């Protein structure tokens, strides 16, 4: 599978079959991540492979994407957050480059993945997985083999619509989709969710509205 085919065909997969991903394949996926660029070549990533149903359930019940209840394997990517570049948070950028490499390598092995940021608070995630405070949880990658057909989706914009040269020349009225008030309300709702003690009740509700498509 060439690089263009891998990039254009990769989709987020949220439903997997019973076949486990072999540990050697998981290591190849992680190794691909380690070849990503990192700020100042720190290479400050670490990877927690999760295949214990008890641990996955603990993450789920403390506030996470509802489809995790059917996930058997996942990788949590964490990164050393001791950076002096707080404005651009280069540790998040470095980890994100790593994650994208991992998703592409997984696809080349016909392993489905989903990049998950709907997770428990970072404080709670550190408690569950014994993560020291100088490492930042960045994202959880669910993975598994899958039987479903991969649908083709067009991008929301053509390349010409999202490029300008030497200045910002985009039409904001077409690009802004969320009002500031609505965004503040959504952020507040997220904070309230993590403070809510009975997340298992909310998880059942969220499971009905959670995105089911591939992207």
C-alpha positions as CSV (number, residue, x, y, z in Angstrom):
1,X,0.0,0.0,0.0
2,X,1.7,3.3,-1.1
3,X,1.6,6.4,1.0
4,X,-1.1,8.2,-1.1
5,X,-3.4,5.2,-0.9
6,X,-2.8,4.9,2.9
7,X,-3.6,8.5,3.6
8,X,-6.6,8.8,1.3
9,X,-8.2,5.5,2.4
10,X,-7.7,5.7,6.2
11,X,-10.9,6.1,8.2
12,X,-11.8,6.1,11.9
13,X,-13.1,2.7,12.8
14,X,-15.2,2.3,16.0
15,X,-16.4,-1.3,15.7
16,X,-14.0,-4.4,15.7
17,X,-14.3,-8.1,15.4
18,X,-13.2,-10.7,17.9
19,X,-9.7,-11.2,16.4
20,X,-7.0,-9.5,18.6
21,X,-4.3,-7.4,17.1
22,X,-1.0,-9.3,17.5
23,X,1.5,-7.7,19.9
24,X,4.2,-7.6,17.1
25,X,1.8,-5.6,14.9
26,X,1.1,-3.2,17.9
27,X,4.8,-2.7,18.3
28,X,5.1,-1.9,14.6
29,X,2.3,0.7,14.9
30,X,4.1,2.2,17.9
31,X,7.5,2.2,16.2
32,X,6.0,4.1,13.3
33,X,4.9,6.8,15.8
34,X,8.4,7.1,17.1
35,X,9.6,8.2,13.7
36,X,7.4,11.3,13.7
37,X,9.1,14.7,14.1
38,X,9.2,16.1,17.7
39,X,10.0,19.6,18.9
40,X,13.7,19.9,19.6
41,X,13.9,16.1,18.9
42,X,12.9,15.4,22.4
43,X,11.0,12.2,21.4
44,X,9.1,12.5,24.7
45,X,6.4,10.1,23.9
46,X,5.4,7.0,25.9
47,X,2.8,4.4,25.1
48,X,0.5,2.5,27.5
49,X,-0.9,-0.6,25.8
50,X,-4.3,-1.4,27.4
51,X,-5.8,-4.9,26.9
52,X,-7.2,-5.5,30.3
53,X,-11.1,-5.3,30.2
54,X,-11.1,-4.0,33.8
55,X,-8.9,-1.1,32.9
56,X,-10.9,-0.2,29.8
57,X,-14.1,-0.4,31.9
58,X,-12.6,1.9,34.5
59,X,-11.8,4.5,31.8
60,X,-15.3,4.1,30.4
61,X,-17.2,4.5,33.6
62,X,-15.2,7.6,34.5
63,X,-16.3,9.4,31.4
64,X,-15.2,8.2,27.9
65,X,-16.6,7.5,24.5
66,X,-19.4,5.0,24.8
67,X,-18.1,2.7,22.1
68,X,-15.2,1.8,24.3
69,X,-17.4,-0.8,25.9
70,X,-16.8,-3.0,22.8
71,X,-13.1,-2.2,22.6
72,X,-10.6,-4.9,23.6
73,X,-7.3,-3.1,22.8
74,X,-6.1,0.5,23.0
75,X,-3.0,2.6,23.2
76,X,-2.8,5.7,25.4
77,X,-0.2,8.1,24.0
78,X,1.3,10.3,26.7
79,X,4.1,12.9,26.3
80,X,6.6,14.7,28.5
81,X,5.0,18.1,29.2
82,X,8.1,19.8,30.5
83,X,8.3,22.3,27.7
84,X,9.1,26.0,27.8
85,X,7.0,26.7,24.7
86,X,3.7,27.0,26.5
87,X,2.2,29.3,23.8
88,X,2.3,26.7,21.1
89,X,2.3,23.6,23.4
90,X,4.8,21.8,21.3
91,X,4.5,18.6,23.3
92,X,0.9,18.3,22.1
93,X,2.0,18.9,18.5
94,X,4.8,16.4,18.8
95,X,2.5,13.7,20.2
96,X,-0.1,14.4,17.5
97,X,2.4,13.9,14.7
98,X,3.3,10.6,16.4
99,X,-0.4,9.6,16.6
100,X,-1.0,10.3,12.9
101,X,2.0,8.1,12.0
102,X,0.5,5.3,14.1
103,X,-2.9,5.6,12.5
104,X,-1.4,5.3,9.0
105,X,0.8,2.4,9.9
106,X,-2.2,0.6,11.5
107,X,-4.2,1.1,8.3
108,X,-1.4,-0.4,6.2
109,X,-1.8,-3.6,8.4
110,X,-5.6,-3.5,7.9
111,X,-6.0,-2.6,11.6
112,X,-8.8,-0.2,12.3
113,X,-8.2,2.7,14.7
114,X,-10.0,5.7,16.3
115,X,-8.3,8.7,17.8
116,X,-10.2,9.4,21.0
117,X,-10.2,12.6,23.1
118,X,-13.5,12.0,24.8
119,X,-11.9,10.6,27.9
120,X,-12.0,11.1,31.7
121,X,-10.4,14.2,33.1
122,X,-6.6,14.0,32.9
123,X,-6.4,14.0,36.7
124,X,-8.6,10.9,36.8
125,X,-6.7,9.2,33.9
126,X,-3.5,9.7,35.7
127,X,-5.0,8.0,38.8
128,X,-6.3,5.1,36.9
129,X,-3.0,4.4,35.0
130,X,-0.5,5.8,37.5
131,X,0.8,8.5,35.2
132,X,3.2,11.0,36.7
133,X,2.3,14.7,36.4
134,X,5.2,15.5,34.1
135,X,3.6,13.3,31.4
136,X,0.5,14.6,29.6
137,X,-2.2,12.2,28.4
138,X,-2.7,13.2,24.8
139,X,-5.1,10.7,23.2
140,X,-6.3,7.1,23.4
141,X,-6.2,5.1,20.2
142,X,-8.6,2.2,20.0
143,X,-7.6,-0.6,17.6
144,X,-8.8,-3.9,16.2
145,X,-9.5,-5.8,13.1
146,X,-12.8,-5.1,11.5
147,X,-15.4,-6.6,9.1
148,X,-17.3,-3.5,8.0
149,X,-17.0,-1.9,4.6
150,X,-15.0,1.3,4.5
151,X,-17.2,4.0,3.1
152,X,-15.8,6.8,1.0
153,X,-16.4,10.3,2.2
154,X,-15.6,13.6,0.5
155,X,-13.7,16.2,2.3
156,X,-15.8,19.2,3.5
157,X,-13.7,21.6,1.5
158,X,-11.7,21.5,-1.7
159,X,-8.0,22.3,-1.5
160,X,-8.6,25.6,-3.3
161,X,-11.2,26.6,-0.6
162,X,-8.7,26.3,2.2
163,X,-5.6,27.9,0.8
164,X,-4.6,31.6,0.7
165,X,-1.2,33.1,0.0
166,X,0.6,35.6,2.1
167,X,-2.5,36.8,4.0
168,X,-5.7,35.6,5.6
169,X,-8.2,35.8,2.7
170,X,-10.9,33.4,3.8
171,X,-14.6,34.1,4.1
172,X,-15.3,33.8,7.9
173,X,-19.0,33.7,7.4
174,X,-18.6,30.4,5.6
175,X,-16.0,28.9,7.9
176,X,-17.4,29.8,11.4
177,X,-20.0,27.2,12.3
178,X,-20.2,27.6,16.1
179,X,-21.1,30.8,17.9
180,X,-19.0,32.0,20.8
181,X,-22.0,31.6,23.1
182,X,-22.8,28.1,21.9
183,X,-19.1,27.1,22.3
184,X,-19.0,28.4,25.9
185,X,-22.2,26.4,26.7
186,X,-20.7,23.3,25.2
187,X,-17.5,23.7,27.2
188,X,-19.5,24.3,30.4
189,X,-21.5,21.2,29.7
190,X,-18.3,19.2,29.3
191,X,-17.0,20.4,32.7
192,X,-20.4,19.6,34.4
193,X,-20.3,16.1,32.8
194,X,-16.9,15.3,34.5
195,X,-18.2,16.5,37.8
196,X,-21.4,14.5,37.6
197,X,-21.1,11.4,39.9
198,X,-23.3,9.0,38.0
199,X,-21.5,8.9,34.7
200,X,-22.8,5.4,33.9
201,X,-26.3,6.9,33.5
202,X,-25.0,9.6,31.1
203,X,-22.9,7.1,29.2
204,X,-26.1,5.2,28.2
205,X,-27.6,8.4,26.9
206,X,-24.5,9.5,25.1
207,X,-24.2,6.1,23.4
208,X,-27.5,6.8,21.6
209,X,-26.1,10.1,20.1
210,X,-22.5,9.2,19.7
211,X,-21.1,9.4,16.1
212,X,-21.4,6.1,14.3
213,X,-19.8,7.0,11.0
214,X,-16.2,6.7,9.8
215,X,-14.2,9.8,9.1
